[in-house]
Each structure stands twice: as structure tokens, then as C-alpha cells.
Amino acid sequence: MRRPLLRLPRWTATLTWKAAAFITVMCCGLAALLGILVHVSVTNQTVGEARGRALDRLTDVTAAYEAGDRLPAGAGINPPGLPVTLRALAAGGKRGTMVADRTAHPTMWAAGPADGGRALAVQYDYAQGAHTIQTLDRSIVWSSALAIGATLLVGAFAVTRVTRRLHATALVARRISAGDLDARVNDPCAQDPTRPQDEVAAVAGALDTMASSLQSKLLSEQRFTADVAHELRTPLTGLHAAAELLPPGRPTELVRDRVAALRTLTEDLLEISRLDARSERLDVDSEQLAPLAERVVRASGTDTEVRVVRDARVETDRRRLERVLGNLLANAHNHGTGPVVLTVDGPVVTVRDHGEGYPDYLVEHGPQRFRTEGGAKGHGLGLTIALGQSEVLGARLLFANAPDGGAVATLMLPQSGPA
């Protein structure tokens, strides 16, 4: 059985944490390297000085021993406490030194050969040198910790300034993707060309430029759509009046049918242009949802089953809600197959058919204007208008396909009314 991989918390994926960890590791490594170099250098110097003094004293003691004089204090033949290794070295006819702890007191021993295979040794107090090295080590540790802390604080402050700007840029990008084309980063570095431009300023400036260009193009398209729809209304009104004067017959029915389709398309384009311009105003009132849904079904003249699981009273714009439900029912009957069921479950209304379901692009990205698939009739504006009106109502409209087949449109209304 494989053990689950250990995953770090989500906050460790942030740039601030990664930069802090990198700075900490680098500072620790640098402090350790410098500390080791200083420790080795000072230790070698201290031990070398103590070794030189011990050997000089051993030379004086050896001269006194050979002259038959009395040995001074701290010197003797095979004195107690002399390290065994150093004693063996002296017995072999060589001189040497060694630091040993004698009763927890650092001592520098120096030993040389004496007659009879014995060792002539002197001891030198090494406590001061050991204390110097210990004090140096503590100073290195404390200064390294202080330097690491100060560097980490400065580095975190510098990185946080960058990440704040990146977060602001990402927030603006999400607002633009959500439809707020007026959102801008307005990074100070990007707005002032005399200041040095870093990478964050370049990204922020590019995002603002892209948003301005996108907004300009969308506004131009919206104006074009609205202008075309407005210009078409007048000739279509005249054409409709002229078609009513034609004598009865099959050609007259075809003309009237095409004129009606053109008028419907023009009205839809005008409605979409108003939704794009966000110029719609709500007329909010308290409505009982189940009776409203039943009225929409009766007005549609379609064979739609209404199921009321749980009725609810919502604060909404009745006309817009009827428009949304009417478009969903029309789409279900025009592009799906029966039975079509409208279900009211509290503030949630579901419209389902039993056809082939929504296309993949619609489920993934939502309805798109003037796009239909599979030879379906229509201009792809009904669901677009339903989605736009639901957003005006402060509701959520979701499109999905049922596991056993059929398209499912779910409208979730806010019970407290639209914002």
C-alpha cells in the first residue's frame, strides 16, 4: 500500500514564502561558512600560540633536567594526567603537544623524551585560549542569527512590496475577465516614465493597455449593434405595414413571416445592446414564484409540465424574470425534445428537456451570439438574453446536461432581491 505523499500547506506556494525560505537558506549557509572559516582561523592561531609557549617551556625544562636542576612546578617525569598518546610519542624519542581536559580544565601538554624510555612533560594553562574560542563561537552564533533576522526582515519587506503589486495586477485581471472593463492597475511606476521600470510595472502597463484596447473595441461593437438595430426599426416598421396590405395568399404569408422574424431579431439586438450598455433599470416587487412560472408556461402556449417542490416568494423584476423563463422554455422546445419540465424548488427554477443536450461549448463557456450547432434554427440570442437578464436580476443561470440525457438550465434567484 502506497503512502500518501506529504503536501505542504497552500500558503507555502506564495512568492513571499518562497523568497523568505530562499533568503533564510542562503543566509544560514553564508553565516555557517563564514563562521566556520573564522572559527578555524582563530582556533589555529590560538592553539598555535599556546603550542609555541608550551614547547618553549619544554625546552627550558629539558635544559634544567639535563643540568640536574630541580624541575619547576607543572613539569615532571611521566606526570599524572599526561595523555597516553603523547606519552607514547615521547617514549619513542619525539616531541609533541596535545590539549587535554584535566578535571574539566583545558591544559596544553608538551612532552619530550627522557632517559629510560620515560617522558619529560610540562603543562600549560589553556583555559584562556579555550575561553576565547568559546566566546568567539557564541559571538558568531548570535551575530549570524541577528544578521539572518535583519536580512530576512528587509528581504520580506522588499518581496512583499512586489507581491502586493502582483496581487493588485491579478485582481484587476480577474475584474476585467468578469466584465469590469473600467478596471485598471494604475501602477505608479508604470504611470511615471521617468522612474525605473521593473517587470511588475511592465506587466501592469501592458494589462492596462490591453484593457483599454479591449474596452474600445467592445464599445465600438456595441455601438455598431445598437446603431444597426435602431436603423433597421424604421424600414422594418414600414415593411410590416406594407405586408399587412398585401392580398391573402401563400406569398403574403411568407413575406409576413420573414418580416416578423426580422422584427424579432431587431428587438433582440436592441435588448442585447441595452444589456451590454448596463442601462437597464429594475422594477422590483415581491412575487410568488410558482404562480409566475405557471403564467409563463400558459403564455408560451407549449406543452410544459410544471412541478412545484417548494414555493417561495422572491424580490425580483417580474417582467425580466418572465423574459428569462420564456426564453428558456422556447429554447427547450425549439432545440430539444419533450417532455419539457419546469421545476420550482424554493428560489431555484429548473427547465429541462429530454433532447441531445447543450453543445459542449455552451456548457463550458456559456451561450454565444449567433452561434448554433447541429443545424438548429435561431440566432443564438435567446439564451444570451436570458443570461444577461438573469445577471441584471442578480441571479445565477447555469447550463448543464443531465446524466441520462437532456439539457438542464438552472436559475438560482436571490431571495433578498437583486443587488
C-alpha positions in Angstrom: 0.0 0.0 0.0 1.5 3.3 -1.1 1.7 6.0 1.5 0.1 9.3 0.5 2.5 12.0 -0.4 3.0 14.7 2.1 1.8 18.0 0.7 2.8 21.4 2.0 0.2 23.9 3.0 -1.2 26.2 0.3 0.4 29.3 1.8 3.9 27.8 1.1 3.2 28.2 -2.7 3.2 32.0 -2.4 6.1 34.0 -3.7 6.7 35.7 -0.3 7.2 32.4 1.4 9.5 31.0 -1.3 11.6 34.2 -1.2 11.7 34.1 2.6 12.8 30.5 2.6 15.4 31.2 -0.1 16.8 34.2 1.8 16.9 32.2 5.0 18.7 29.2 3.5 21.2 31.4 1.7 21.8 33.5 4.9 22.2 30.4 7.0 24.6 28.8 4.5 26.7 32.0 4.2 26.7 32.5 8.0 27.8 28.9 8.6 30.5 29.2 6.0 31.9 32.5 7.4 31.5 31.2 11.0 33.5 28.0 10.2 36.2 30.0 8.5 36.6 32.4 11.4 36.4 29.6 14.0 39.1 27.6 12.2 41.3 30.6 11.7 41.1 31.8 15.3 41.4 28.3 16.8 44.5 27.6 14.7 46.0 30.9 15.8 45.2 30.4 19.5 46.3 26.7 19.6 49.5 27.6 17.7 50.4 30.3 20.2 49.7 28.0 23.1 51.7 25.2 21.5 54.7 27.5 20.9 54.7 28.6 24.5 54.4 25.0 25.7 57.3 23.9 23.5 59.5 26.8 24.7 58.8 25.9 28.3 59.6 22.3 27.5 62.9 23.4 26.1 63.8 25.2 29.3 62.7 22.3 31.4 64.7 19.9 29.3 67.8 22.0 29.8 67.2 22.1 33.6 66.6 18.3 33.7 69.9 17.6 31.8 71.7 20.0 34.1 70.4 18.2 37.1 68.4 21.1 38.4 65.1 20.9 40.2 62.2 20.8 37.8 59.7 23.7 38.1 56.1 23.4 39.1 54.0 21.9 36.3 56.8 19.7 34.9 57.9 16.2 35.7 58.7 12.7 34.5 55.6 10.8 33.5 53.4 13.2 35.4 49.8 12.1 36.2 47.2 13.3 33.7 49.7 13.1 30.7 47.7 11.8 27.7 48.7 8.2 26.8 49.2 9.1 23.1 51.6 11.9 24.0 53.5 9.7 26.5 54.0 7.0 23.8 55.2 9.7 21.4 57.7 11.0 23.9 58.9 7.5 24.8 59.6 6.9 21.1 62.0 9.8 21.1 59.8 12.6 19.7 58.4 15.8 21.0 54.8 16.8 20.7 51.9 18.7 22.2 48.3 18.0 22.9 45.3 19.7 24.5 43.6 17.7 27.2 40.8 18.4 29.8 42.2 17.8 33.2 39.5 17.9 35.7 37.4 19.9 33.2 40.2 22.4 32.9 41.8 22.8 29.5 45.5 22.1 29.6 48.1 22.2 26.8 50.7 19.4 27.3 54.2 19.3 25.8 56.3 16.2 26.2 59.7 15.0 25.1 62.0 12.0 25.6 63.8 11.4 28.9 66.2 8.6 29.9 64.9 5.1 30.5 62.1 5.5 27.9 60.3 7.9 30.1 58.6 11.2 29.1 59.5 14.6 30.3 56.3 16.7 30.2 55.2 20.2 31.1 51.6 21.5 31.2 50.4 24.9 30.2 47.2 26.5 31.2 45.0 26.6 28.1 41.8 27.9 29.8 42.2 31.4 28.5 42.6 30.2 24.9 39.6 27.8 25.2 37.5 30.6 26.7 38.5 32.9 23.8 37.3 30.3 21.3 34.0 29.7 23.2 33.3 33.4 23.4 34.1 33.7 19.7 31.7 30.8 18.8 28.9 32.4 20.8 29.5 35.7 19.2 29.4 34.1 15.7 26.1 32.4 16.5 24.4 35.5 17.9 25.7 37.8 15.1 24.7 35.3 12.5 21.2 35.0 14.0 20.9 38.8 14.1 22.2 39.2 10.6 19.8 36.4 9.3 16.9 38.0 11.1 17.7 41.5 9.8 18.2 40.2 6.2 15.0 38.2 6.4 13.0 41.3 7.5 14.5 43.5 4.8 14.0 40.8 2.2 10.5 40.1 3.2 9.6 43.8 3.1 11.1 44.1 -0.3 9.4 41.0 -1.7 6.1 41.9 -0.1 6.1 45.2 -1.9 6.5 43.3 -5.2 3.9 40.7 -4.3 1.4 43.4 -3.3 1.7 44.9 -6.8 1.4 41.5 -8.4 -1.7 40.7 -6.3 -3.2 44.1 -7.4 -2.5 43.3 -11.0 -4.0 39.8 -10.7 -7.1 41.3 -9.0 -7.6 43.8 -11.8 -7.2 41.0 -14.4 -9.9 39.0 -12.7 -12.2 42.0 -12.6 -11.6 42.5 -16.4 -12.4 38.9 -17.1 -15.6 39.2 -15.1 -16.7 42.1 -17.3 -15.5 45.2 -15.5 -13.7 46.8 -18.4 -13.2 50.0 -16.4 -10.8 48.3 -14.0 -7.1 49.5 -14.3 -4.0 48.7 -12.3 -2.6 52.3 -12.4 0.8 51.2 -11.1 2.8 54.3 -10.0 5.9 53.0 -11.7 4.1 52.4 -15.0 2.5 55.8 -14.9 5.7 57.8 -14.4 8.0 57.1 -17.4 10.9 58.9 -15.6 11.0 56.2 -12.9 12.9 53.0 -13.4 10.5 50.4 -14.9 10.7 46.9 -13.4 9.0 43.8 -14.6 5.8 44.3 -12.5 5.4 47.8 -13.9 5.8 46.4 -17.4 3.1 43.7 -16.8 0.7 46.3 -15.2 1.2 48.7 -18.0 0.6 46.0 -20.6 -2.6 44.9 -18.8 -3.9 48.5 -18.7 -3.2 48.9 -22.4 -4.9 45.7 -23.2 -7.9 46.5 -21.1 -8.2 50.0 -22.8 -7.9 48.4 -26.3 -10.4 45.7 -25.4 -12.9 48.2 -24.0 -12.6 50.4 -27.0 -13.3 47.5 -29.4 -16.2 46.2 -27.4 -17.8 49.6 -27.1 -17.4 50.1 -30.8 -19.1 46.7 -31.5 -21.8 47.6 -29.0 -22.4 50.9 -30.7 -22.4 49.3 -34.1 -25.0 46.7 -32.9 -27.2 49.3 -31.4 -27.0 51.6 -34.4 -27.8 48.8 -36.8 -30.8 47.7 -34.8 -32.1 51.3 -34.5 -31.6 51.9 -38.2 -33.5 48.7 -39.0 -36.5 49.5 -36.9 -37.9 52.3 -39.2 -37.7 50.4 -42.5 -39.0 47.2 -40.8 -42.0 49.1 -39.4 -42.8 50.3 -42.9 -42.2 46.9 -44.3 -44.5 45.3 -41.8 -47.3 47.8 -42.5 -46.8 47.2 -46.2 -47.0 43.4 -45.7 -50.3 43.8 -43.9 -51.8 45.4 -47.1 -50.9 42.5 -49.4 -53.7 40.3 -50.6 -54.1 37.0 -48.8 -52.1 34.1 -50.2 -49.1 31.9 -49.7 -46.6 34.5 -50.9 -48.1 37.1 -48.5 -47.7 34.6 -45.6 -44.0 34.0 -46.4 -43.4 37.8 -46.5 -45.2 38.4 -43.3 -43.3 35.5 -41.6 -39.9 36.8 -42.7 -40.8 40.4 -41.7 -41.8 39.1 -38.2 -38.5 37.2 -37.9 -36.6 40.4 -38.8 -38.5 42.4 -36.3 -37.9 39.8 -33.6 -34.2 39.8 -34.4 -34.0 43.6 -34.3 -35.7 43.7 -30.9 -33.4 41.1 -29.6 -30.4 43.1 -30.8 -31.7 46.2 -29.2 -32.2 44.3 -25.9 -28.7 42.9 -26.0 -27.2 46.4 -26.7 -29.1 47.7 -23.6 -27.7 44.8 -21.6 -24.2 45.5 -22.8 -24.5 49.2 -22.0 -25.7 48.3 -18.5 -28.5 50.8 -18.9 -31.3 48.5 -17.6 -33.3 49.6 -14.6 -35.1 47.2 -12.3 -38.8 47.4 -11.2 -38.5 45.2 -8.1 -41.6 43.8 -6.4 -42.4 40.8 -4.3 -43.5 37.8 -6.4 -44.8 34.3 -5.6 -42.6 32.1 -7.8 -44.9 29.1 -8.6 -47.8 31.2 -10.0 -45.4 33.3 -12.0 -43.9 30.2 -13.6 -47.4 28.8 -14.4 -48.3 32.1 -16.1 -45.1 31.9 -18.2 -46.0 28.4 -19.3 -49.5 29.3 -20.2 -48.3 32.4 -22.2 -45.8 30.3 -24.1 -48.6 28.0 -25.4 -46.3 25.0 -25.1 -46.9 21.6 -23.6 -44.7 22.1 -20.5 -45.1 20.2 -17.2 -44.8 22.4 -14.1 -43.6 20.8 -10.9 -43.7 22.7 -7.6 -41.5 21.1 -5.0 -41.4 24.1 -2.7 -42.8 27.5 -3.5 -41.0 30.7 -2.5 -41.6 34.5 -2.5 -38.8 36.4 -4.1 -38.0 40.1 -4.6 -37.5 40.5 -8.4 -38.5 42.2 -11.5 -41.5 40.3 -12.8 -41.1 41.3 -16.5 -37.5 40.4 -16.7 -38.0 37.1 -14.9 -40.8 36.2 -17.3 -38.5 37.0 -20.1 -35.8 34.7 -18.8 -38.2 31.8 -18.2 -39.9 32.3 -21.6 -36.5 32.2 -23.4 -35.5 29.0 -21.6 -38.8 27.3 -22.4 -38.6 28.4 -26.1 -35.1 27.1 -26.3 -36.1 23.8 -24.7 -39.0 23.3 -27.2 -37.1 24.6 -30.3 -33.9 22.7 -29.8 -34.8 19.8 -27.5 -37.4 17.1 -27.4 -40.2 16.5 -24.9 -41.2 16.1 -22.3 -40.2 19.6 -21.1 -40.4 20.0 -17.3 -40.3 23.3 -15.4 -39.5 22.7 -11.7 -39.8 25.3 -8.9 -37.8 24.3 -5.7 -37.7 27.4 -3.5 -35.8 30.2 -5.2 -34.4 27.7 -7.8 -36.2 27.2 -11.1 -35.1 24.4 -13.4 -36.1 23.9 -17.1 -35.2 20.5 -18.5 -35.9 18.8 -21.8 -35.0 15.3 -23.0 -33.2 16.0 -26.2 -29.5 15.7 -27.1 -28.5 18.3 -24.5 -26.5 21.6 -24.8 -23.4 21.7 -27.0 -20.1 21.3 -25.2 -19.0 24.9 -26.0 -22.2 26.2 -24.3 -21.8 24.2 -21.2 -18.2 25.2 -20.8 -18.2 28.9 -21.9 -21.9 29.8 -21.9 -24.1 30.9 -24.8 -22.5 32.8 -27.6 -24.3 35.2 -30.0 -25.1 34.0 -33.5 -23.7 30.5 -32.8 -25.8 27.4 -33.2 -24.8 23.8 -33.9 -26.4 20.8 -35.4 -28.4 22.7 -38.0 -30.6 24.2 -35.3 -32.8 27.2 -36.2 -32.3 30.5 -34.5 -29.6 33.1 -34.0 -28.3 32.0 -30.6 -29.7 35.2 -28.9 -32.4 33.7 -26.7 -30.0 32.1 -24.2 -27.7 35.2 -24.4 -30.6 37.5 -23.5 -31.7 35.1 -20.7 -28.2 35.1 -19.3 -27.9 38.9 -19.5 -31.3 39.5 -17.8 -30.5 37.0 -15.0 -27.4 38.9 -14.3 -29.5 42.1 -14.1 -31.7 40.3 -11.6 -28.7 39.3 -9.5 -29.4 35.6 -10.2 -27.2 32.8 -11.5 -28.1 30.9 -14.7 -26.2 27.6 -15.2 -26.3 25.3 -18.2 -25.6 21.6 -17.9 -26.6 18.2 -19.4 -28.4 15.6 -17.4 -26.6 12.2 -17.0 -29.5 10.4 -18.6 -29.8 12.9 -21.5 -31.3 16.2 -22.0 -30.4 19.9 -21.4 -30.9 21.4 -17.9 -31.0 25.1 -17.3 -30.9 26.1 -13.6 -31.9 29.7 -12.5 -31.0 30.5 -8.9 -32.8 33.6 -7.7 -31.7 35.7 -4.6 -34.5 35.6 -2.0 -33.4 39.0 -0.7 -33.8 40.6 -4.1 -31.2 41.8 -6.7 -28.3 44.0 -5.7 
